[in-house]
Amino acid sequence: MNTKNKWFLLTVLVASVVIIAAARYSDLYVYLPALGFLYDAFEPGGAEARAETTGKNHLANQKSPYLLQHADNPVDWYPWGDEAFNRAKKENKPIFLSIGYSTCHWCHVMERDSFENELVAAIINKYFISIKVDREERPDIDAIYMKVCQAMTGGGGWPLTIVMTPDRKPFFAGTFFPADDNYGRKGLKTILREIADLWESNHDRVQASADNITQAVQTKQDSEAGVQLDEKTLKHAFDIFSANYDRQYGGFGRDGPKFPKAHEISFLLRYWKRTGDADALEMAEKTLDGIYRGGVHDHIGGGYHRYSTDKMWLVPHFEKMLYDQAILARAFLEAYQATGKQVYADAARDIFDYVLRDMTGPRGGFYSAEDADSEGEEGKFYVWTKGEIDTLLGSGAAAFEKYYGVTQSGNFERGTNILHIPDQLSESEKKNIAPALESGRKKLFAARGKRVRPSLDDKVLVSWNGLMISSLAYGSRVLGEPRYAEAAEKAAGFIMSGMWKDGRLLRRYRDGEAGIPGFVDDYAFLDLALVDLYEATFDLKWIADAKKVADLMLKLFRDDDSGGLLFSADDNEQLPGTVRDAYDGAEPSGNSIAALALLKLAKLTMNSEYESAGREIINAFSAGIASYPVGFAQMLQALDFEIGPSMEIVIVGNSSDPFALNMLEVVDNEYLPSKILVFYPKDKPAGEIESVIPYTEMKEMIGGSPTAFVCSNFTCKFPTNDINQLRKLLSADDR
């Protein structure tokens, strides 16, 4: 017998004595993992290493880039579906559920540390049936089990780790776990062994716990309706934002991380428009300036990273999400209208150019995200050493490096620099160095193109596409860029023609296939996008499509008890619990966007049912909004629109008349968040538009010249065909 085996037998003997003694006073299952770890010390891999691990699991044929990232793991992953659950029931094994997304940095870390680890994989494969879920494809699954995690642990995040029974009832929850124990915390190996032994030794206790947790999740939410919301609600929200505002760096909260939740900025701009409160405008501008100048902005390639890890907007989490680009673009456009400052127009163009260049598919749909990591390092694609820039720019390096805060020591890992704009320059100073900066950016962009690029999540999600379509449509009018409207129309046309099945909207398209029944945010975001597309193009087909989507959304998702919208339709897959939420987090909620879409569509079509439905959605969450309004920044925009007064503007003229187009441009230059804009083309049959937008009836040109009708809550002022008078009517917004 060799020395290693002797030591192993001695270890087993000692451990057995300890365990037997301890078992007299406590549950045996707690001590069994200790024996496993002792064995690992002498025989790497332990007993579980003999469990089967395969080179390919069950994810190879999936469409999700996130699932495909795990297709070669030794963990025997299944996609969510009956095959996995039926096997778990047949073998009486718990489900190990892992939820994440393709650009999630800590998901990558857990994969490298645990799911590519042969020992961890062997443990999972022996004792569990494992399922991988892309939270972006299946936000319904993520929402339910994130709710479980938050209830059980007080927090949440991704990767989300759930262990549950074969009938989908959870009994363990957490987020990121390293493979091994460290710093007094249990690693995944320990946790999995303990759970596996508990499943075997005290199954009834596990099942009872799972039943109780599931019952709590399934408990119907108390009514949040019945509280009167008004302008005081908007004031309450502003006061909270003001109290949390970082007056040095912009944004909210005194420390990092800071998220560029631009729907909060859009609310502040609306509050300024309503009240004239200069502080609201200052808060919006300083926050946008901080985001624009900071390292969260990709100054070379355009677009914005996910969030800043610090309070200064300097060091980002480097992933880029489509929804952030869309929401930020809208806020920059509104700030440009409100202030006339060119930097905000440039910022919006920067986003659109990035999305159209790098995030747009051949059929017009917009891709979901770009990863934070490349070559196994976060941010490697985006950062620079001073030496690299010196070599690339030569004599032009000094001015470029000063402007973008580049130093020899750097501001990031290993002496690298995240480009940012540390100092505010005067307009004349910026003008003097603009050519050098433009030349430098082009050279760095070309050099960066030779690096290994972060992976692209090229799935097309209807909800996020809806946000981008809205922003592009809006931007086409504000910036006078028809190509943005063309891109928005192409994306919307692709969704309306290629992402439906059996009369239902599908959520995801990738690799030639559309799939997964849509959720409320898919319908709501698309609905508002179609309304915005009409106001950008004045093509009535977009209103017809918006009505189709709105009608189906109300049919599938409306909660008759509250008037709010459920996240998942009744005929979607039924999960242990329901979600009816209006919280506006990193993304606005489906309920918040749906409320605004329905209220705007009601104004366009004079359909009182849409108006009632929009108001009922706001009322359904009124208690939560009243108590903590800053959690509902997008819903507050719907409330602002509902309170009114609204402004209905009709421009009557021939389609190609330069004077009529000039009138439209005057309207587009103004920040009018409660407006509805209609163009009545007198060179086309009258009955068509009047049947869709009834308040265009009786609107005629004065003296054969293009004419503007400016109305408030459908009460119109005297029509005018004078540009200066139109400007006065628009600026006299009575709010």
ZIPE-V944711 format. One record per run of one state. SS is the DSSP state (~ for helix, > for strand, _ for the rest). FROM is the first residue (numbers start at 1). LEN is the number of residues. Records with the same first field share a line. If there is no record, write none. Layout:
SS: FROM-LEN ; FROM-LEN
This chain:
_: 1-2 ; 24-5 ; 43-4 ; 51-14 ; 70-7 ; 80-2 ; 92-2 ; 101-4 ; 116-2 ; 135-4 ; 154-6 ; 165-5 ; 175-7 ; 183-2 ; 186-2 ; 202-1 ; 219-12 ; 246-6 ; 253-5 ; 260-2 ; 276-2 ; 294-3 ; 298-6 ; 305-2 ; 309-7 ; 318-2 ; 340-2 ; 359-1 ; 361-5 ; 371-2 ; 375-2 ; 379-5 ; 385-1 ; 404-9 ; 416-1 ; 418-9 ; 449-7 ; 479-3 ; 499-1 ; 502-2 ; 511-2 ; 518-2 ; 538-3 ; 559-6 ; 566-24 ; 606-2 ; 621-1 ; 628-1 ; 644-3 ; 654-4 ; 670-5 ; 682-4 ; 693-1 ; 697-5 ; 703-2 ; 706-1 ; 713-2 ; 717-3 ; 721-2 ; 732-4
~: 3-21 ; 29-14 ; 47-4 ; 65-5 ; 82-10 ; 105-11 ; 118-10 ; 139-15 ; 188-14 ; 203-16 ; 231-14 ; 262-14 ; 278-16 ; 322-18 ; 342-17 ; 386-18 ; 413-3 ; 427-22 ; 462-17 ; 482-17 ; 520-18 ; 541-17 ; 590-16 ; 608-13 ; 622-6 ; 629-15 ; 658-12 ; 686-7 ; 694-3 ; 723-9
>: 77-3 ; 94-7 ; 128-7 ; 160-5 ; 170-5 ; 182-1 ; 185-1 ; 245-1 ; 252-1 ; 258-2 ; 297-1 ; 304-1 ; 307-2 ; 316-2 ; 320-2 ; 360-1 ; 366-5 ; 373-2 ; 377-2 ; 384-1 ; 417-1 ; 456-6 ; 500-2 ; 504-7 ; 513-5 ; 558-1 ; 565-1 ; 647-7 ; 675-7 ; 702-1 ; 705-1 ; 707-6 ; 715-2 ; 720-1
